[in-house]
Amino acid sequence: MKKVLMTLVTAVAAFLAFGVASQKPASASEPHYIIATDATYAPFDFQDKNNKYVGIDQDILATIAKREGFTYELKPMSFNAATQAVASDQADGVIAGMSITDARRQVFDFSTPYYRSGIGWATAKDSKIKSLSDLKGKTVALKTGTAGAQYAESIQSKYGFKITYFSDSDTSYRDVINGNTAATFGDLPVLQYAVKNGTELKVQNPKDPFNAGDYGFAVKKGANASLLAAFNKGFAAIKKDGTYDKIVNKYLDAKASTFTGSASDNNSVFGILRSNSSAFWTGLKETLYLTIVGIILATIWGLLLGVMGVAKSKFLRGLSTTIIYIFRGMPMMVLAFFIYIGLPGVIGVKIPAFTAGVLTLILNEGAYTGAFVRGGFNSVDGGQMEAARSLGLSHSKAMRKVIIPQGLKLMIPSFINQFIITLKDTSILSAIGILELTQTGTLIVTRNSQGFRVWAIIAVIYLIVITLLTWLSNWVEKRTRA
Ligand code: ASN
């Protein structure tokens, strides 16, 4: 038992170490950074029709990196997760239309301000709401952790509205358009860009934003000074030589279709599939990769927990019960954030999102597996153990030769069930910026606002994969029965 435990711990440690090592810079001479972003934030950060990250922020960053000689890997996630990733050293910097505020200065060092912004508020196009006082008793949609949300929170009691939170801007806009909420607060340039490109909202304060302020690129306070210095140096240069203005105008003057693709690309299921085929494929591959690694490692861990759960030793049984209790009782998203955002700050090592995702799957799915494996062994008739012992087999031999083989057969349907759940649960890992199928869907919907069609496509892809997985599992089950 000890040996198996040690092997598993070593395997997971090696996996973790591999993940950490793979984040090292490609070349020693050029600094390499991890930059978090909120890729649902047009015209600053979004994906174009070729699924390339574009936008005012992205072009500025790419131009500066080239000029100043550094490379970076972009990590798209919700704005809230992006700032937390920097605060916990998981990313070196964040560029995400991020307002420079006094509260944030406590945690981040900001670059030279690069874009003038402020808070706007918007209602549905045909709404009767005209002033903030009309919001009394109504609900407003806010994006978690943003300056827009903070502003709305600060006037909430004065105007007497309720709040619902979302993790990206587009979903909060949709919520207002669908009539679930009465208004939304967000950055004026972003709201105006959305309206200009067909989002059916009305901006109520187009001329005078609240809390006018600036956007800045941010690093964790006191860290990554050379990255910040490089950004500032590069920014000064592109501001001077006109590149900055060109970038801004490129996005503000452009027709939406330049970035989002033609109507035929976006207005039919077939068009969406065709124009995003490579993104869907990449997202699906990541989902499959997570699922396969997750299933294998969680099954090994779960089997071990299950065997420990029926061991002779009281200590091992107690340990198994405790581990199952903790990880089965913890929502998976909380666990993912704990490992990805919480843990690195304590252990002082970066944990790549993929590694954090796999660890989350191992701990969460492994706990469920452990519970049914333990139950499966326990449900083998007690007389079997007695009979085996009376034939002279030791406890462990009786377990190995009699109980485990019978128990495992009983568990096969539960395993198949757990595999399917693992596949579906990978979608939760989109929250920590893993670009799997669900996150791919979010990015596409932000660009083309075709929520119904895109989510239908994604749902069908999951169903197809789940069907294949079920067939495969049933086939394996039949073979083990033969
Ligand atoms: N403008 C937002 C903020 O500064 C950031 C965002 O939503 N991407 O809070």
Boltz pocket constraint, residues with backbone or C-beta under 6 A from the ligand:
constraints:
  - pocket:
      binder: B
      contacts: [[A, 38], [A, 41], [A, 79], [A, 96], [A, 97], [A, 98], [A, 99], [A, 100], [A, 143], [A, 145], [A, 146], [A, 147], [A, 148], [A, 187]]
      max_distance: 6.0
